[in-house]
Amino acid sequence: MDTLRIYLNALSIGEQRDFAAKCSTSVEYLRKAISKKQKLGPALSVLIETNSDGAVSRKDLHPDDWQGIWPELNSMTPAA
């Protein structure tokens, strides 16, 4: 969620509202979710990743369970 907070803070208020609208939500909802460390739904997480051009990834938003939600991303993870 820190990545989302940082991303939003880098945008102007108008840009934040446009971003949230493209994600079918509101800035207020995103800010509340960040402050409460609330888990965002998979569909919203995909919209955030898409509309942030990957700056905020699904993996950032779901660090503990992304493998179970999006198993196809496992093949996109670089080998260590």
N, C-alpha and C positions, 0 to 999 in steps of 0.2 A: 504494500500500500504506500510505502514511502515513495516509490517511483511515480505513482499516480499523483501524490501530493506535490512532489517536485515539478512534475509536468504541468499540473494545473497552475501552480504558483508562477510559472514562467510565462503564462498567457495573460493577456489583458482580460478585464472583466467581460468585454464583448466576445473575445475569443473563447473564453471559458463557457459562456452561454451557447455559442455556436457549436463548440465541441460536444457539450452535454446534449444539445438538441440532436446532433448527428448520431449520438449514442442512445437516443430515445429515452433520455432521463433529464434530470435537472442538476445544476451545479450544487444546489442545496443537498440533494440526495447523495451526491458523490462526496461532498464535504462531511456529511453526517456519517456515511459509511467509513470514511477514512478515520474520523475521530473515534468511532466506536470499534474500529478494527473489525468491521463487519465483512463477512464473506460475500463477495458479489456473485451473482448467478453466472453460469457459463455463457449464456447468450450475451449478456452485458459485457462480460470480459472480452469476448471476441470483438464486439463493437468498439470497445476501448482500444484494443490492439490495432484494429483496422484503421480507426479514425485518428490515432496518434502516429500513424505510419510506423508502427512497431516500437515507438519510444517507450510505451508501456506494454509489456507482453503479458500473455495469459500466464506464463510461468511466474512473472513478478506478482501477479494478483492471486495466484494459487500455488505458492511455493511447496506446500505439503501434499497436494493432491492432484496436480496437473497431469501426472502420468495416468491416473485412473480416468480422468475426464476426457483427455485428449491423447490417447495412446499413440496416435500417429506422429505426435511431436517427438517421441522417443527416437525415431529414426533421423530426426533433424538435429539431435544433440551431438555436438562434436565429441569424438573419443578423447578421453583424458590421457 
